[in-house]
Amino acid sequence: MRSVVSTPKGAHAVGPYSQAIKTSDLVFVSGQIALDPETGEIVAGGIEAHEAHTERALRNVEAILEAARSNLGLVVRCVVYLTTMEHFAAMNSVYERFFGKDKPSRSTVAVSGLPRNSLIQIETTALIA
């Protein structure tokens, strides 16, 4: 069984996809960029600044996970897309604040561009609480 997860607390999809899909024991969160769910615009600032791209993307992931009856502590895998690996250290400094002692597996790749000119996109797979 599968169901669509949607919440106004996370960024709205910018294409023909769902914020997340939930199965009986897993939730697959689509790639989240730095869109402010209230304004629909990319947040100001760079990759590390307060309420900047990494933090906003992770806050969107967090909101969607909560809507799916999950949380960041139940994430088993993340894929992080950066527009340049020059942002890797700054992304890591924000990323590590969001996950506890036992961090999920992760891949990080550089891409030539992301939707709405975001500097980062994060997708996750998590267990259901």
Secondary structure as the mmCIF struct_conf table of DSSP 4:
data_model
#
loop_
_struct_conf.conf_type_id
_struct_conf.id
_struct_conf.beg_label_comp_id
_struct_conf.beg_label_asym_id
_struct_conf.beg_label_seq_id
_struct_conf.end_label_comp_id
_struct_conf.end_label_asym_id
_struct_conf.end_label_seq_id
STRN STRN1 SER A 3 VAL A 5
TURN_TY1_P TURN_TY1_P1 PRO A 8 LYS A 9
BEND BEND1 GLY A 10 GLY A 10
HELX_LH_PP_P HELX_LH_PP_P1 ALA A 11 ALA A 13
BEND BEND2 VAL A 14 TYR A 17
BEND BEND3 GLN A 19 GLN A 19
STRN STRN2 ALA A 20 LYS A 22
BEND BEND4 SER A 24 ASP A 25
STRN STRN3 LEU A 26 GLN A 32
BEND BEND5 ALA A 34 ALA A 34
STRN STRN4 LEU A 35 LEU A 35
TURN_TY1_P TURN_TY1_P2 PRO A 37 THR A 39
BEND BEND6 GLU A 41 GLU A 41
STRN STRN5 ILE A 42 ILE A 42
HELX_LH_PP_P HELX_LH_PP_P2 VAL A 43 VAL A 43
BEND BEND7 ALA A 44 GLY A 45
BEND BEND8 ILE A 47 ALA A 49
TURN_TY1_P TURN_TY1_P3 HIS A 50 GLU A 51
HELX_RH_AL_P HELX_RH_AL_P1 HIS A 53 ALA A 67
TURN_TY1_P TURN_TY1_P4 ALA A 68 ARG A 69
HELX_RH_3T_P HELX_RH_3T_P1 LEU A 72 LEU A 74
STRN STRN6 VAL A 75 LEU A 82
BEND BEND9 THR A 83 THR A 83
HELX_RH_3T_P HELX_RH_3T_P2 MET A 85 HIS A 87
HELX_RH_AL_P HELX_RH_AL_P2 PHE A 88 PHE A 98
BEND BEND10 PHE A 99 PHE A 99
BEND BEND11 LYS A 101 ASP A 102
HELX_LH_PP_P HELX_LH_PP_P3 LYS A 103 PRO A 104
STRN STRN7 SER A 105 ALA A 110
BEND BEND12 SER A 112 SER A 112
HELX_RH_3T_P HELX_RH_3T_P3 PRO A 115 ASN A 117
BEND BEND13 LEU A 119 LEU A 119
STRN STRN8 ILE A 120 LEU A 127
#
